[in-house]
């Protein structure tokens, strides 16, 4: 199977993208820490954006409000419309990305 159509590779990059987005780091800093080429990250970000935009052309942007926390080890409460997501330390970023994607499709 070519790398281009490898679902395991796509899943790994979805996980990496979720970790990158959750990190709050710049692309270059995250890549440096994770020993990944910035060009690879940019390629997969582009590929993911195109994949999701073609999958869900009727999607709409929704407002997400995050409450700031004084402690870093607290849980994170995310409210999306009437839905509420609680993110605890050690969360699965891929699962969070899938939940947010699902919420986007129904909101």
Order of alpha helices (4+ residues) and beta strands (2+ residues): alpha-alpha-alpha-beta-beta-beta-alpha
